[in-house]
Amino acid sequence: MSSVFVWTPLLILLGLVGFFVVALLAIVKMLGIVFRGIGGCGTRLTHAPAPPLSTGLSGVLCPHPRCGQANPRQARYCARCGRPLHGDAGPVSDRSYGPHDVNTYG
């Protein structure tokens, strides 16, 4: 009977310590996200992407840092991520096409 009275407060204490550790980690994570947003880390680059790198195996590496896929020399787009491999992909149109543009005659 006395062992129940010994273990119960210890389990409660252990639960409280665990709760506060998890809460502290969550607060630190949220503060990191907030400060990263304020600091501007992760913003888009304003300069043109680097030209594709040659693989030495008559191919082209994807210029995106998270991809790096080796593609055939004649490829225009990356086989893994679909990004353009060359800077001559052409301008991107700002126009969006909706259902009203599809079957318009006249």
Beta strands, then each sheet from edge to edge (+ up, - down):
strand 1: 53-54
strand 2: 59-61
strand 3: 70-72
sheet 1: 1+ 2- 3+
end
